[in-house]
Amino acid sequence: MKENHHSTHWACFDCRKSFAKTESETARKCPECARAMTDMGAFFEPPRKLNVKRWAIMKILADYDYRFNTKDSFIYIQNRILQAKNPRAADVIERIELEKQLKQNDD
């Protein structure tokens, strides 16, 4: 198994926690609940634990394979997908679907 030593943010959506750990080709397990975590990228800014709505938005992004791996990806997600400090889940999904359509039309 190949691993490098760049730090990234692994999110546990069940516990609503993020852990800075090295990148890995295999999913890491949450130290709290032992469920698989998601590598959200080095530029991921985890919401506060009690901000359930924001964590739900981050889960939607993860489910659609959006990651905060670079500064540019962070800016893209903030400006094109989220567009607001507290976006509604339905709006985020709508913008993701619109971006998918635009990308398919470009191909």
N, C-alpha and C positions, 0 to 999 in steps of 0.2 A: 504494500500500500504506500503510495507516494504522498508525502505530506510536506508542505512548506511551512515557514514560520511567520507568515504574515497574519496579523491579528484581524479578526472579523467579529461580528456580533451574531451570536446564536440566540434565537428567540424561542421561548417556550410559550405557545399561545394558551396552553392550559393553565399554567401558573402565572401568566402575564409577567414574565421576567426575561431579561436579556443578560447574556454572559459573554464577555470578551474572551475569545479563545482563538487558537490558531485555526487556519483553514484546514479542511479535511474533505476527502472525496466521499467519505461515508458520514451519515448523519450522526451527530453527537447526541447523547442522552442527557436529559435535564437532571441536574444533581438533586433537584427537589422531588420530582415525581417519576423520574426514570423513563419518561416518554421521549420520543424522538423530537429533536429541536430542528429549526430551520435556519440555515445560514442566510441572514438578511443583508450581509455586506458590511464593509468597514465604515461606511458613512450612515448606517442606520442609527437613528435617534429614537430609542425606545420610549414609549409613553410612560407616564407614571402608572404604577400598578393599579391604582384605583380608577384610572381612566378607561373604563371598560369599552366605551364607544370607539375610542382611538385605537385600542388593541384590536377591535373587530375590523376596523379599516385596514390595519396592518396585516391582518389575517387574509383579507380579501386580496391585497397586493401580493402576498405570498402565494395564495392559491392560483393567481394568474401569472406567476413566475416573475413578478417585479422584484428587483433587488437593488440595494443601495451600495453597489460595488465600487462606484467611482463618484467623484464630485459631480460630473456631468449627469450621471444617472439620478443622483439625489435631486439636482436642479430640475431635470425632466419630470420626475415623479411629482415634485412639489408644484411645478408650474402647469403641467399638462393634465395630470391625473387628479391630484388632490385639489388644487386651485383655491383652497381656503384653509383656514386654521382648523376648523371643525366641520369638514364636509359630511354630508349625509351618505350613508352606504350606497343607496340607490343611485346617487349622482356619480359616485366613484365607479360603480359597475358600468353605468351608461357611458362614461368617458373612456373606460377601458375598452368596451365593445366598439365604440366609435374609432378609437386608435387602431384596433385590429382591422376594421373595415378599411381605413385609410391606408394601412400598410399593405393589405391584400390588393388594393387598387393600384398601388405603386409597383407591385411585383408583376 
